[in-house]
Amino acid sequence: MILSFVPDNDYYKILHDLQAADFVLVELTLYLDTHPEDQNALQQFNQFSLLRKQIAERYEEKYGPLMGFGHSRPQESWKWKEAPWPWQV
């Protein structure tokens, strides 16, 4: 498949930020599974959940949906077919 889209620096920065937030959320999830009463960890989890949502919205506004099957924000046009998908870069 030949890609007509050439990712710019902002594309990679947003994906990097998204991956970093996902990493923190996975680690906090694992921690909270064994320390459910830790309010500080829960507060951090909630902060990063909000941050991740904001980053994903920024990506989707500029580059299109991150996930299919209705998990991304509503679309004005069908952009899922447009490459590259996040896992292709």
C-alpha positions as CSV (number, residue, x, y, z in Angstrom):
1,M,0.0,0.0,0.0
2,I,1.4,3.4,-1.0
3,L,0.7,6.1,1.6
4,S,-0.3,9.5,0.3
5,F,0.0,11.0,3.8
6,V,3.4,11.9,5.1
7,P,3.4,12.2,8.9
8,D,4.8,15.4,10.2
9,N,6.6,16.0,13.5
10,D,3.4,16.8,15.4
11,Y,1.9,13.5,14.3
12,Y,4.7,11.6,15.9
13,K,4.7,13.8,19.0
14,I,1.0,13.3,19.6
15,L,1.4,9.5,19.2
16,H,4.4,9.5,21.6
17,D,2.3,11.5,24.2
18,L,-0.5,9.0,23.7
19,Q,1.7,6.0,24.3
20,A,3.3,7.7,27.4
21,A,-0.2,8.3,28.9
22,D,-1.2,4.7,28.1
23,F,1.9,3.4,29.8
24,V,1.2,5.3,32.9
25,L,-2.4,4.2,32.9
26,V,-1.5,0.5,32.6
27,E,1.0,0.8,35.4
28,L,-1.5,2.7,37.7
29,T,-4.1,0.1,36.8
30,L,-1.9,-2.7,37.9
31,Y,-0.9,-0.8,41.1
32,L,-4.5,0.0,42.0
33,D,-5.5,-3.7,41.5
34,T,-3.4,-4.4,44.6
35,H,-3.7,-1.1,46.4
36,P,-7.3,0.0,45.8
37,E,-7.4,2.3,48.8
38,D,-4.5,4.5,47.6
39,Q,-6.3,7.8,46.9
40,N,-3.2,9.4,45.6
41,A,-2.8,6.7,42.9
42,L,-6.5,7.0,42.1
43,Q,-6.2,10.7,41.7
44,Q,-3.2,10.2,39.4
45,F,-5.1,7.6,37.4
46,N,-8.0,10.0,36.9
47,Q,-5.6,12.8,35.9
48,F,-4.0,10.6,33.3
49,S,-7.3,9.3,32.1
50,L,-8.4,12.9,31.3
51,L,-5.0,13.7,29.8
52,R,-5.2,10.6,27.6
53,K,-8.7,11.6,26.4
54,Q,-7.4,15.1,25.5
55,I,-4.5,13.8,23.6
56,A,-6.7,11.3,21.7
57,E,-9.1,14.1,20.8
58,R,-6.2,16.3,19.6
59,Y,-5.0,13.4,17.4
60,E,-8.4,12.6,16.0
61,E,-9.2,16.2,15.2
62,K,-6.0,16.5,13.1
63,Y,-5.5,13.0,11.8
64,G,-8.7,11.0,12.0
65,P,-9.9,8.1,14.3
66,L,-7.6,6.1,16.5
67,M,-10.1,3.2,16.9
68,G,-12.9,1.8,14.8
69,F,-16.3,0.4,15.7
70,G,-17.6,3.6,17.4
71,H,-14.8,4.0,19.9
72,S,-13.6,7.2,18.5
73,R,-15.3,10.6,18.4
74,P,-18.2,11.1,16.0
75,Q,-17.0,11.7,12.4
76,E,-18.3,14.2,9.9
77,S,-17.0,12.0,7.1
78,W,-15.7,8.4,6.9
79,K,-12.0,8.8,7.5
80,W,-11.2,5.3,8.8
81,K,-10.1,4.1,5.3
82,E,-7.5,6.9,5.1
83,A,-3.9,5.7,5.9
84,P,-1.7,5.5,7.7
85,W,-3.3,4.0,10.7
86,P,-1.5,4.6,14.0
87,W,0.1,1.1,14.0
88,Q,1.5,1.5,10.5
89,V,4.0,4.2,11.4
